[in-house]
Amino acid sequence: MIERIARPDEVRRWPGSIPVSHRYTPGVAGQAFLETLRDRGVILGSRCDRCRYTYVPARLFCERCFAELAADVEVGPAGVLRSFAIGFVGVEGEPLESPLTLGLVQLDGADACLLHLVLDHSDEPLEIGRRVEVVVKPAGERTGSILDIEGFRPVEG
């Protein structure tokens, strides 16, 4: 029998824990993406000339035609907000001190979107199609993590 959940707060849970650990490695292209972000503060993608599609973050192969790619295309630092969601509760259902806005940003020169925080949208309502720019941590604070990107802030004008 398939049960349709109408109220997320009434989802049944099976208490317990599963002792699972994992280690995710970014791979060759992901490592190039993270090192370039750390060392130069720029976002690196991969371009498939056959499909005419630019991936972000960088990839080693095209997901459409399986062609080999290189992590060698700088994209951004500005782009377009394609979608966003505002969260008022954390993953455990706890209220957040202040809402978090996550946005899908299509950086200039890229076809794929990057998901990250949207910052400082002040009193103006956030709109799909709005121009945004990447905010990268200062050079001395970057560690080679996706969190070296603080988020995206709307561009004035």
TIKOL-847960 format. One line per field, with one value per atom (N, C-alpha, C, O): atom name; x, y, z; residue in three letters. Coordinates in nm, 3 decimals, always signed. Layout:
name	[CA, ...]
x	[X, ...]
y	[Y, ...]
z	[Z, ...]
resn	[Ala, ...]
//
This chain:
name	[N, CA, C, O, N, CA, C, O, N, CA, C, O, N, CA, C, O, N, CA, C, O, N, CA, C, O, N, CA, C, O, N, CA, C, O, N, CA, C, O, N, CA, C, O, N, CA, C, O, N, CA, C, O, N, CA, C, O, N, CA, C, O, N, CA, C, O, N, CA, C, O, N, CA, C, O, N, CA, C, O, N, CA, C, O, N, CA, C, O, N, CA, C, O, N, CA, C, O, N, CA, C, O, N, CA, C, O, N, CA, C, O, N, CA, C, O, N, CA, C, O, N, CA, C, O, N, CA, C, O, N, CA, C, O, N, CA, C, O, N, CA, C, O, N, CA, C, O, N, CA, C, O, N, CA, C, O, N, CA, C, O, N, CA, C, O, N, CA, C, O, N, CA, C, O, N, CA, C, O, N, CA, C, O, N, CA, C, O, N, CA, C, O, N, CA, C, O, N, CA, C, O, N, CA, C, O, N, CA, C, O, N, CA, C, O, N, CA, C, O, N, CA, C, O, N, CA, C, O, N, CA, C, O, N, CA, C, O, N, CA, C, O, N, CA, C, O, N, CA, C, O, N, CA, C, O, N, CA, C, O, N, CA, C, O, N, CA, C, O, N, CA, C, O, N, CA, C, O, N, CA, C, O, N, CA, C, O, N, CA, C, O, N, CA, C, O, N, CA, C, O, N, CA, C, O, N, CA, C, O, N, CA, C, O, N, CA, C, O, N, CA, C, O, N, CA, C, O, N, CA, C, O, N, CA, C, O, N, CA, C, O, N, CA, C, O, N, CA, C, O, N, CA, C, O, N, CA, C, O, N, CA, C, O, N, CA, C, O, N, CA, C, O, N, CA, C, O, N, CA, C, O, N, CA, C, O, N, CA, C, O, N, CA, C, O, N, CA, C, O, N, CA, C, O, N, CA, C, O, N, CA, C, O, N, CA, C, O, N, CA, C, O, N, CA, C, O, N, CA, C, O, N, CA, C, O, N, CA, C, O, N, CA, C, O, N, CA, C, O, N, CA, C, O, N, CA, C, O, N, CA, C, O, N, CA, C, O, N, CA, C, O, N, CA, C, O, N, CA, C, O, N, CA, C, O, N, CA, C, O, N, CA, C, O, N, CA, C, O, N, CA, C, O, N, CA, C, O, N, CA, C, O, N, CA, C, O, N, CA, C, O, N, CA, C, O, N, CA, C, O, N, CA, C, O, N, CA, C, O, N, CA, C, O, N, CA, C, O, N, CA, C, O, N, CA, C, O, N, CA, C, O, N, CA, C, O, N, CA, C, O, N, CA, C, O, N, CA, C, O, N, CA, C, O, N, CA, C, O, N, CA, C, O, N, CA, C, O, N, CA, C, O, N, CA, C, O, N, CA, C, O, N, CA, C, O, N, CA, C, O, N, CA, C, O, N, CA, C, O, N, CA, C, O, N, CA, C, O, N, CA, C, O, N, CA, C, O, N, CA, C, O, N, CA, C, O, N, CA, C, O, N, CA, C, O, N, CA, C, O, N, CA, C, O, N, CA, C, O, N, CA, C, O, N, CA, C, O, N, CA, C, O, N, CA, C, O, N, CA, C, O, N, CA, C, O]
x	[+0.083, +0.000, +0.089, +0.186, +0.055, +0.129, +0.054, -0.066, +0.130, +0.070, +0.109, +0.227, +0.012, +0.041, +0.049, -0.042, +0.158, +0.180, +0.119, +0.160, +0.021, -0.043, +0.015, +0.020, +0.061, +0.116, +0.255, +0.267, +0.359, +0.495, +0.523, +0.608, +0.452, +0.475, +0.417, +0.440, +0.341, +0.282, +0.350, +0.297, +0.468, +0.541, +0.583, +0.633, +0.561, +0.602, +0.752, +0.808, +0.815, +0.959, +0.990, +0.918, +1.098, +1.149, +1.277, +1.380, +1.273, +1.392, +1.507, +1.487, +1.627, +1.746, +1.856, +1.840, +1.965, +2.075, +2.143, +2.142, +2.201, +2.275, +2.419, +2.446, +2.511, +2.651, +2.719, +2.793, +2.693, +2.749, +2.843, +2.808, +2.958, +3.048, +3.093, +3.095, +3.129, +3.177, +3.276, +3.283, +3.349, +3.444, +3.422, +3.439, +3.385, +3.361, +3.487, +3.541, +3.532, +3.647, +3.595, +3.508, +3.649, +3.596, +3.638, +3.580, +3.737, +3.785, +3.877, +3.902, +3.927, +4.027, +3.968, +4.029, +3.852, +3.792, +3.744, +3.762, +3.685, +3.641, +3.757, +3.746, +3.868, +3.987, +4.039, +4.078, +4.039, +4.082, +3.988, +4.034, +3.858, +3.759, +3.788, +3.792, +3.808, +3.829, +3.964, +3.973, +4.068, +4.199, +4.201, +4.262, +4.134, +4.126, +4.045, +4.081, +3.939, +3.860, +3.944, +3.942, +4.020, +4.105, +4.219, +4.243, +4.289, +4.411, +4.387, +4.460, +4.283, +4.261, +4.128, +4.105, +4.039, +3.908, +3.815, +3.725, +3.837, +3.751, +3.682, +3.728, +3.573, +3.494, +3.528, +3.527, +3.557, +3.603, +3.497, +3.436, +3.476, +3.382, +3.449, +3.569, +3.369, +3.415, +3.319, +3.197, +3.373, +3.292, +3.295, +3.403, +3.177, +3.167, +3.141, +3.034, +3.240, +3.225, +3.123, +3.057, +3.110, +3.016, +2.871, +2.789, +2.841, +2.705, +2.682, +2.569, +2.790, +2.783, +2.722, +2.631, +2.774, +2.722, +2.840, +2.938, +2.830, +2.935, +2.884, +2.784, +2.956, +2.922, +2.991, +3.105, +2.922, +2.979, +2.922, +2.800, +3.004, +3.149, +3.204, +3.130, +3.335, +3.402, +3.377, +3.363, +3.371, +3.352, +3.460, +3.524, +3.479, +3.576, +3.513, +3.582, +3.379, +3.312, +3.177, +3.118, +3.127, +2.997, +2.888, +2.893, +2.793, +2.683, +2.585, +2.500, +2.595, +2.503, +2.561, +2.491, +2.690, +2.748, +2.871, +2.929, +2.910, +3.023, +3.159, +3.255, +3.167, +3.296, +3.385, +3.337, +3.515, +3.611, +3.619, +3.624, +3.620, +3.626, +3.748, +3.811, +3.781, +3.889, +3.831, +3.735, +3.889, +3.847, +3.926, +4.026, +3.880, +3.964, +3.888, +3.943, +3.762, +3.683, +3.645, +3.578, +3.687, +3.645, +3.505, +3.479, +3.418, +3.282, +3.256, +3.328, +3.152, +3.116, +3.210, +3.270, +3.223, +3.173, +3.027, +2.972, +2.965, +2.824, +2.739, +2.791, +2.610, +2.518, +2.375, +2.346, +2.285, +2.141, +2.081, +2.109, +1.999, +1.927, +1.813, +1.719, +1.820, +1.718, +1.605, +1.493, +1.634, +1.532, +1.585, +1.706, +1.496, +1.540, +1.434, +1.317, +1.477, +1.386, +1.434, +1.554, +1.339, +1.370, +1.331, +1.217, +1.428, +1.405, +1.393, +1.473, +1.292, +1.268, +1.295, +1.300, +1.312, +1.342, +1.463, +1.489, +1.537, +1.655, +1.616, +1.498, +1.715, +1.691, +1.624, +1.561, +1.635, +1.569, +1.435, +1.373, +1.390, +1.263, +1.271, +1.168, +1.392, +1.408, +1.398, +1.445, +1.338, +1.331, +1.470, +1.551, +1.496, +1.623, +1.616, +1.510, +1.728, +1.732, +1.694, +1.622, +1.743, +1.704, +1.691, +1.762, +1.600, +1.579, +1.704, +1.783, +1.720, +1.828, +1.767, +1.663, +1.833, +1.787, +1.889, +2.007, +1.843, +1.926, +1.884, +1.765, +1.982, +1.950, +2.023, +2.134, +1.957, +2.020, +2.067, +1.986, +2.198, +2.256, +2.322, +2.405, +2.285, +2.351, +2.454, +2.420, +2.580, +2.689, +2.711, +2.686, +2.758, +2.789, +2.892, +2.994, +2.863, +2.952, +2.921, +2.986, +2.822, +2.786, +2.643, +2.560, +2.617, +2.481, +2.420, +2.300, +2.503, +2.456, +2.441, +2.501, +2.362, +2.342, +2.418, +2.443, +2.455, +2.525, +2.431, +2.375, +2.415, +2.329, +2.414, +2.514, +2.374, +2.446, +2.356, +2.245, +2.406, +2.333, +2.319, +2.408, +2.206, +2.188, +2.199, +2.131, +2.285, +2.316, +2.256, +2.226, +2.239, +2.210, +2.102, +2.124, +1.989, +1.888, +1.800, +1.696, +1.840, +1.785, +1.633, +1.562, +1.585, +1.440, +1.375, +1.253, +1.455, +1.398, +1.358, +1.433, +1.241, +1.204, +1.297, +1.335, +1.334, +1.420, +1.335, +1.224, +1.387, +1.310, +1.395, +1.515, +1.331, +1.396, +1.433, +1.354, +1.555, +1.604, +1.693, +1.753, +1.703, +1.786, +1.934, +1.974, +2.013, +2.158, +2.218, +2.180, +2.312, +2.383, +2.531, +2.571, +2.612, +2.755, +2.805, +2.749, +2.910, +2.967, +3.043, +3.109, +3.032, +3.111, +3.203, +3.157, +3.334, +3.434, +3.507, +3.533, +3.539, +3.614, +3.748, +3.799, +3.805, +3.938, +4.041, +4.025, +4.146, +4.247, +4.301, +4.315, +4.331, +4.389, +4.293, +4.336, +4.165, +4.064, +4.015, +3.940, +4.053, +4.003, +4.079, +4.200, +4.003, +4.061, +4.050, +4.102, +3.985, +3.966, +3.836, +3.827, +3.734, +3.602, +3.498, +3.522, +3.384, +3.275, +3.232, +3.173, +3.262, +3.228, +3.325, +3.310, +3.425, +3.506, +3.421, +3.453, +3.312, +3.210, +3.117, +3.054, +3.108, +3.016, +2.873, +2.781, +2.853, +2.719, +2.716, +2.819, +2.595, +2.574, +2.495, +2.400, +2.535, +2.461, +2.404, +2.467, +2.285, +2.226, +2.313, +2.375, +2.317, +2.392, +2.297, +2.183, +2.345, +2.262, +2.249, +2.343, +2.129, +2.106, +2.060, +2.037]
y	[-0.117, +0.000, +0.125, +0.133, +0.219, +0.345, +0.448, +0.468, +0.513, +0.612, +0.750, +0.777, +0.837, +0.975, +1.061, +1.061, +1.133, +1.220, +1.356, +1.423, +1.397, +1.526, +1.632, +1.750, +1.589, +1.683, +1.635, +1.534, +1.706, +1.662, +1.647, +1.567, +1.722, +1.712, +1.584, +1.553, +1.509, +1.384, +1.261, +1.150, +1.279, +1.167, +1.072, +1.115, +0.943, +0.845, +0.824, +0.824, +0.805, +0.785, +0.653, +0.608, +0.595, +0.474, +0.516, +0.535, +0.529, +0.578, +0.478, +0.357, +0.532, +0.448, +0.520, +0.635, +0.452, +0.510, +0.400, +0.283, +0.441, +0.349, +0.397, +0.509, +0.316, +0.359, +0.357, +0.265, +0.460, +0.468, +0.589, +0.698, +0.567, +0.679, +0.672, +0.564, +0.784, +0.786, +0.900, +0.991, +0.892, +0.997, +1.027, +0.941, +1.151, +1.194, +1.260, +1.351, +1.215, +1.281, +1.356, +1.306, +1.474, +1.554, +1.505, +1.547, +1.417, +1.372, +1.474, +1.580, +1.444, +1.528, +1.665, +1.767, +1.669, +1.796, +1.874, +1.995, +1.806, +1.872, +1.930, +2.039, +1.858, +1.909, +2.034, +2.130, +2.035, +2.154, +2.271, +2.384, +2.244, +2.347, +2.406, +2.529, +2.320, +2.366, +2.436, +2.536, +2.385, +2.449, +2.587, +2.681, +2.598, +2.726, +2.826, +2.944, +2.779, +2.865, +2.913, +3.030, +2.821, +2.855, +2.949, +3.050, +2.915, +2.987, +3.119, +3.216, +3.122, +3.241, +3.309, +3.421, +3.242, +3.301, +3.307, +3.390, +3.219, +3.215, +3.079, +2.980, +3.077, +2.954, +2.892, +2.958, +2.763, +2.689, +2.592, +2.520, +2.591, +2.498, +2.415, +2.425, +2.334, +2.251, +2.268, +2.265, +2.286, +2.309, +2.188, +2.139, +2.140, +2.035, +2.104, +2.161, +2.100, +2.165, +2.092, +2.155, +1.961, +1.883, +1.919, +1.939, +1.928, +1.958, +2.108, +2.153, +2.184, +2.328, +2.359, +2.442, +2.290, +2.303, +2.320, +2.247, +2.417, +2.441, +2.403, +2.456, +2.310, +2.259, +2.340, +2.384, +2.357, +2.416, +2.339, +2.324, +2.290, +2.288, +2.204, +2.136, +2.213, +2.143, +1.993, +1.936, +1.929, +1.785, +1.727, +1.800, +1.595, +1.528, +1.472, +1.442, +1.457, +1.407, +1.473, +1.518, +1.479, +1.538, +1.438, +1.322, +1.482, +1.395, +1.366, +1.278, +1.439, +1.421, +1.327, +1.239, +1.346, +1.265, +1.185, +1.112, +1.198, +1.127, +1.166, +1.092, +1.281, +1.328, +1.365, +1.407, +1.349, +1.387, +1.540, +1.606, +1.594, +1.739, +1.776, +1.692, +1.903, +1.957, +2.063, +2.132, +2.076, +2.178, +2.304, +2.332, +2.381, +2.491, +2.616, +2.700, +2.628, +2.743, +2.825, +2.774, +2.952, +3.040, +3.093, +3.136, +3.090, +3.142, +3.246, +3.254, +3.326, +3.428, +3.546, +3.567, +3.624, +3.604, +3.644, +3.624, +3.701, +3.738, +3.636, +3.554, +3.642, +3.552, +3.591, +3.702, +3.497, +3.522, +3.424, +3.304, +3.476, +3.392, +3.324, +3.390, +3.191, +3.116, +3.065, +3.047, +3.043, +2.998, +3.020, +3.036, +3.021, +3.033, +2.980, +2.967, +2.949, +2.904, +2.967, +2.981, +3.004, +3.063, +2.964, +2.919, +2.929, +2.834, +2.903, +2.991, +2.862, +2.921, +2.822, +2.861, +2.695, +2.592, +2.512, +2.499, +2.458, +2.377, +2.235, +2.201, +2.151, +2.014, +1.929, +1.828, +1.966, +1.893, +1.955, +1.914, +2.054, +2.118, +2.234, +2.292, +2.268, +2.378, +2.512, +2.524, +2.612, +2.744, +2.806, +2.796, +2.869, +2.937, +3.078, +3.140, +3.128, +3.265, +3.366, +3.462, +3.342, +3.425, +3.333, +3.234, +3.365, +3.278, +3.267, +3.361, +3.151, +3.127, +3.123, +3.062, +3.188, +3.185, +3.108, +3.143, +3.003, +2.925, +2.959, +2.967, +2.978, +3.014, +2.927, +2.881, +2.905, +2.841, +2.953, +3.030, +2.963, +3.072, +3.017, +2.926, +3.074, +3.041, +3.150, +3.263, +3.116, +3.212, +3.246, +3.165, +3.367, +3.409, +3.312, +3.284, +3.263, +3.168, +3.024, +2.935, +2.996, +2.859, +2.828, +2.918, +2.700, +2.654, +2.591, +2.603, +2.522, +2.459, +2.565, +2.673, +2.534, +2.625, +2.575, +2.455, +2.667, +2.638, +2.675, +2.785, +2.585, +2.608, +2.661, +2.600, +2.775, +2.832, +2.935, +2.962, +2.991, +3.092, +3.220, +3.256, +3.289, +3.423, +3.517, +3.499, +3.617, +3.708, +3.846, +3.885, +3.919, +4.063, +4.105, +4.197, +4.040, +4.088, +4.196, +4.230, +4.250, +4.368, +4.377, +4.277, +4.497, +4.520, +4.495, +4.479, +4.492, +4.468, +4.322, +4.233, +4.296, +4.155, +4.087, +4.145, +3.964, +3.886, +3.833, +3.784, +3.843, +3.799, +3.709, +3.730, +3.609, +3.524, +3.611, +3.695, +3.592, +3.673, +3.786, +3.856, +3.805, +3.913, +3.880, +3.765, +3.982, +3.966, +3.955, +4.029, +3.862, +3.842, +3.826, +3.803, +3.839, +3.817, +3.733, +3.736, +3.657, +3.569, +3.650, +3.749, +3.606, +3.664, +3.553, +3.452, +3.573, +3.474, +3.525, +3.645, +3.434, +3.472, +3.534, +3.507, +3.616, +3.672, +3.559, +3.451, +3.585, +3.484, +3.408, +3.286, +3.476, +3.411, +3.321, +3.243, +3.330, +3.251, +3.131, +3.049, +3.120, +3.011, +2.882, +2.882, +2.770, +2.640, +2.535, +2.424, +2.567, +2.466, +2.392, +2.272, +2.462, +2.405, +2.486, +2.602, +2.426, +2.500, +2.617, +2.714, +2.606, +2.714, +2.832, +2.930, +2.823, +2.940, +3.044, +3.163, +2.997, +3.088, +3.119, +3.029, +3.247, +3.284, +3.281, +3.253, +3.310, +3.311, +3.406, +3.444, +3.443, +3.536, +3.654, +3.638, +3.774, +3.893, +3.959, +3.960, +4.015, +4.086, +4.202, +4.270, +4.223, +4.332, +4.452, +4.440, +4.565, +4.687, +4.733, +4.725, +4.782, +4.842, +4.750, +4.789]
z	[+0.000, +0.000, +0.000, +0.075, -0.082, -0.089, -0.005, -0.020, +0.083, +0.170, +0.122, +0.098, +0.108, +0.067, +0.191, +0.274, +0.203, +0.319, +0.288, +0.193, +0.366, +0.346, +0.439, +0.405, +0.557, +0.655, +0.697, +0.766, +0.654, +0.686, +0.835, +0.874, +0.919, +1.064, +1.123, +1.240, +1.042, +1.091, +1.033, +1.043, +0.973, +0.916, +1.028, +1.132, +1.006, +1.105, +1.095, +0.986, +1.209, +1.212, +1.281, +1.370, +1.238, +1.302, +1.372, +1.307, +1.504, +1.575, +1.567, +1.558, +1.570, +1.566, +1.492, +1.452, +1.473, +1.398, +1.318, +1.356, +1.209, +1.123, +1.123, +1.081, +1.170, +1.179, +1.042, +1.009, +0.963, +0.829, +0.824, +0.868, +0.770, +0.747, +0.602, +0.542, +0.550, +0.412, +0.396, +0.479, +0.291, +0.257, +0.110, +0.024, +0.083, -0.054, -0.107, -0.044, -0.220, -0.284, -0.406, -0.477, -0.431, -0.542, -0.680, -0.780, -0.688, -0.818, -0.880, -0.822, -0.998, -1.064, -1.099, -1.066, -1.163, -1.203, -1.081, -1.074, -0.986, -0.863, -0.785, -0.728, -0.783, -0.715, -0.784, -0.718, -0.917, -0.991, -0.961, -0.942, -0.956, -0.922, -0.784, -0.768, -0.683, -0.546, -0.529, -0.458, -0.594, -0.582, -0.650, -0.600, -0.764, -0.833, -0.751, -0.743, -0.690, -0.602, -0.485, -0.450, -0.424, -0.310, -0.350, -0.283, -0.457, -0.492, -0.566, -0.547, -0.650, -0.732, -0.707, -0.754, -0.633, -0.604, -0.723, -0.727, -0.822, -0.940, -0.951, -0.893, -1.026, -1.042, -1.177, -1.280, -1.172, -1.289, -1.337, -1.258, -1.467, -1.528, -1.636, -1.658, -1.704, -1.815, -1.931, -1.913, -2.052, -2.171, -2.263, -2.298, -2.302, -2.404, -2.537, -2.559, -2.626, -2.755, -2.843, -2.926, -2.825, -2.905, -2.870, -2.959, -2.740, -2.694, -2.675, -2.659, -2.676, -2.654, -2.518, -2.505, -2.417, -2.280, -2.184, -2.192, -2.095, -1.996, -1.858, -1.810, -1.795, -1.663, -1.553, -1.570, -1.443, -1.322, -1.205, -1.198, -1.112, -1.112, -1.228, -1.298, -1.246, -1.356, -1.350, -1.241, -1.466, -1.480, -1.570, -1.645, -1.561, -1.649, -1.775, -1.873, -1.773, -1.894, -1.906, -1.807, -2.029, -2.057, -2.018, -2.059, -1.942, -1.900, -2.012, -1.999, -2.122, -2.234, -2.340, -2.389, -2.375, -2.484, -2.439, -2.518, -2.313, -2.253, -2.310, -2.294, -2.376, -2.427, -2.308, -2.203, -2.326, -2.223, -2.217, -2.320, -2.095, -2.075, -1.994, -1.930, -1.997, -1.914, -1.822, -1.858, -1.704, -1.608, -1.639, -1.574, -1.740, -1.787, -1.830, -1.900, -1.790, -1.831, -1.708, -1.618, -1.703, -1.594, -1.626, -1.738, -1.527, -1.543, -1.435, -1.335, -1.457, -1.360, -1.369, -1.474, -1.265, -1.130, -1.110, -1.003, -1.214, -1.203, -1.276, -1.352, -1.254, -1.320, -1.293, -1.249, -1.321, -1.310, -1.210, -1.214, -1.121, -1.025, -1.099, -1.144, -1.112, -1.187, -1.098, -1.145, -0.971, -0.876, -0.736, -0.717, -0.638, -0.499, -0.405, -0.441, -0.285, -0.179, -0.048, -0.025, +0.035, +0.165, +0.272, +0.279, +0.358, +0.465, +0.599, +0.633, +0.676, +0.807, +0.920, +1.037, +0.884, +0.984, +0.938, +0.819, +1.034, +1.005, +0.968, +0.963, +0.942, +0.898, +1.005, +0.972, +1.130, +1.239, +1.277, +1.375, +1.200, +1.228, +1.326, +1.361, +1.370, +1.465, +1.392, +1.279, +1.456, +1.390, +1.379, +1.471, +1.267, +1.245, +1.302, +1.302, +1.351, +1.403, +1.296, +1.323, +1.175, +1.061, +0.940, +0.930, +0.849, +0.733, +0.646, +0.636, +0.583, +0.486, +0.346, +0.325, +0.253, +0.114, +0.032, +0.028, -0.034, -0.125, -0.267, -0.298, -0.354, -0.491, -0.591, -0.567, -0.704, -0.820, -0.911, -0.963, -0.930, -1.007, -1.132, -1.126, -1.244, -1.371, -1.395, -1.432, -1.374, -1.388, -1.535, -1.623, -1.560, -1.697, -1.755, -1.693, -1.873, -1.940, -1.910, -1.965, -1.824, -1.787, -1.830, -1.844, -1.850, -1.877, -1.753, -1.729, -1.675, -1.551, -1.443, -1.451, -1.342, -1.229, -1.107, -1.093, -1.022, -0.898, -0.783, -0.781, -0.688, -0.572, -0.457, -0.420, -0.401, -0.287, -0.219, -0.264, -0.109, -0.036, -0.116, -0.194, -0.097, -0.151, -0.031, +0.070, -0.043, +0.067, +0.044, -0.069, +0.151, +0.146, +0.048, -0.031, +0.049, -0.044, +0.017, -0.039, +0.129, +0.195, +0.188, +0.202, +0.165, +0.167, +0.032, +0.023, -0.074, -0.206, -0.219, -0.177, -0.276, -0.295, -0.394, -0.497, -0.363, -0.450, -0.565, -0.543, -0.687, -0.803, -0.891, -0.907, -0.948, -1.047, -1.166, -1.210, -1.217, -1.326, -1.281, -1.363, -1.150, -1.095, -1.114, -1.102, -1.143, -1.156, -1.017, -0.926, -1.001, -0.875, -0.906, -1.020, -0.800, -0.815, -0.699, -0.589, -0.726, -0.625, -0.521, -0.553, -0.396, -0.287, -0.238, -0.185, -0.258, -0.220, -0.096, -0.084, -0.006, +0.113, +0.074, -0.035, +0.160, +0.133, +0.117, +0.174, +0.041, +0.006, +0.127, +0.121, +0.235, +0.352, +0.428, +0.514, +0.399, +0.470, +0.390, +0.443, +0.264, +0.179, +0.207, +0.228, +0.206, +0.241, +0.131, +0.148, +0.020, -0.084, -0.066, -0.094, -0.019, +0.006, -0.071, -0.104, -0.100, -0.165, -0.075, -0.123, +0.055, +0.147, +0.138, +0.210, +0.049, +0.017, -0.055, -0.057, -0.112, -0.166, -0.049, +0.006, -0.012, +0.096, +0.047, +0.124, -0.080, -0.139, -0.256, -0.310, -0.294, -0.404, -0.352, -0.275, -0.394, -0.355, -0.479, -0.585, -0.465, -0.579, -0.624, -0.543, -0.755, -0.814, -0.822, -0.867, -0.778, -0.785, -0.928, -1.007, -0.960, -1.092, -1.191, -1.305]
resn	[Met, Met, Met, Met, Ile, Ile, Ile, Ile, Glu, Glu, Glu, Glu, Arg, Arg, Arg, Arg, Ile, Ile, Ile, Ile, Ala, Ala, Ala, Ala, Arg, Arg, Arg, Arg, Pro, Pro, Pro, Pro, Asp, Asp, Asp, Asp, Glu, Glu, Glu, Glu, Val, Val, Val, Val, Arg, Arg, Arg, Arg, Arg, Arg, Arg, Arg, Trp, Trp, Trp, Trp, Pro, Pro, Pro, Pro, Gly, Gly, Gly, Gly, Ser, Ser, Ser, Ser, Ile, Ile, Ile, Ile, Pro, Pro, Pro, Pro, Val, Val, Val, Val, Ser, Ser, Ser, Ser, His, His, His, His, Arg, Arg, Arg, Arg, Tyr, Tyr, Tyr, Tyr, Thr, Thr, Thr, Thr, Pro, Pro, Pro, Pro, Gly, Gly, Gly, Gly, Val, Val, Val, Val, Ala, Ala, Ala, Ala, Gly, Gly, Gly, Gly, Gln, Gln, Gln, Gln, Ala, Ala, Ala, Ala, Phe, Phe, Phe, Phe, Leu, Leu, Leu, Leu, Glu, Glu, Glu, Glu, Thr, Thr, Thr, Thr, Leu, Leu, Leu, Leu, Arg, Arg, Arg, Arg, Asp, Asp, Asp, Asp, Arg, Arg, Arg, Arg, Gly, Gly, Gly, Gly, Val, Val, Val, Val, Ile, Ile, Ile, Ile, Leu, Leu, Leu, Leu, Gly, Gly, Gly, Gly, Ser, Ser, Ser, Ser, Arg, Arg, Arg, Arg, Cys, Cys, Cys, Cys, Asp, Asp, Asp, Asp, Arg, Arg, Arg, Arg, Cys, Cys, Cys, Cys, Arg, Arg, Arg, Arg, Tyr, Tyr, Tyr, Tyr, Thr, Thr, Thr, Thr, Tyr, Tyr, Tyr, Tyr, Val, Val, Val, Val, Pro, Pro, Pro, Pro, Ala, Ala, Ala, Ala, Arg, Arg, Arg, Arg, Leu, Leu, Leu, Leu, Phe, Phe, Phe, Phe, Cys, Cys, Cys, Cys, Glu, Glu, Glu, Glu, Arg, Arg, Arg, Arg, Cys, Cys, Cys, Cys, Phe, Phe, Phe, Phe, Ala, Ala, Ala, Ala, Glu, Glu, Glu, Glu, Leu, Leu, Leu, Leu, Ala, Ala, Ala, Ala, Ala, Ala, Ala, Ala, Asp, Asp, Asp, Asp, Val, Val, Val, Val, Glu, Glu, Glu, Glu, Val, Val, Val, Val, Gly, Gly, Gly, Gly, Pro, Pro, Pro, Pro, Ala, Ala, Ala, Ala, Gly, Gly, Gly, Gly, Val, Val, Val, Val, Leu, Leu, Leu, Leu, Arg, Arg, Arg, Arg, Ser, Ser, Ser, Ser, Phe, Phe, Phe, Phe, Ala, Ala, Ala, Ala, Ile, Ile, Ile, Ile, Gly, Gly, Gly, Gly, Phe, Phe, Phe, Phe, Val, Val, Val, Val, Gly, Gly, Gly, Gly, Val, Val, Val, Val, Glu, Glu, Glu, Glu, Gly, Gly, Gly, Gly, Glu, Glu, Glu, Glu, Pro, Pro, Pro, Pro, Leu, Leu, Leu, Leu, Glu, Glu, Glu, Glu, Ser, Ser, Ser, Ser, Pro, Pro, Pro, Pro, Leu, Leu, Leu, Leu, Thr, Thr, Thr, Thr, Leu, Leu, Leu, Leu, Gly, Gly, Gly, Gly, Leu, Leu, Leu, Leu, Val, Val, Val, Val, Gln, Gln, Gln, Gln, Leu, Leu, Leu, Leu, Asp, Asp, Asp, Asp, Gly, Gly, Gly, Gly, Ala, Ala, Ala, Ala, Asp, Asp, Asp, Asp, Ala, Ala, Ala, Ala, Cys, Cys, Cys, Cys, Leu, Leu, Leu, Leu, Leu, Leu, Leu, Leu, His, His, His, His, Leu, Leu, Leu, Leu, Val, Val, Val, Val, Leu, Leu, Leu, Leu, Asp, Asp, Asp, Asp, His, His, His, His, Ser, Ser, Ser, Ser, Asp, Asp, Asp, Asp, Glu, Glu, Glu, Glu, Pro, Pro, Pro, Pro, Leu, Leu, Leu, Leu, Glu, Glu, Glu, Glu, Ile, Ile, Ile, Ile, Gly, Gly, Gly, Gly, Arg, Arg, Arg, Arg, Arg, Arg, Arg, Arg, Val, Val, Val, Val, Glu, Glu, Glu, Glu, Val, Val, Val, Val, Val, Val, Val, Val, Val, Val, Val, Val, Lys, Lys, Lys, Lys, Pro, Pro, Pro, Pro, Ala, Ala, Ala, Ala, Gly, Gly, Gly, Gly, Glu, Glu, Glu, Glu, Arg, Arg, Arg, Arg, Thr, Thr, Thr, Thr, Gly, Gly, Gly, Gly, Ser, Ser, Ser, Ser, Ile, Ile, Ile, Ile, Leu, Leu, Leu, Leu, Asp, Asp, Asp, Asp, Ile, Ile, Ile, Ile, Glu, Glu, Glu, Glu, Gly, Gly, Gly, Gly, Phe, Phe, Phe, Phe, Arg, Arg, Arg, Arg, Pro, Pro, Pro, Pro, Val, Val, Val, Val, Glu, Glu, Glu, Glu, Gly, Gly, Gly, Gly]
//
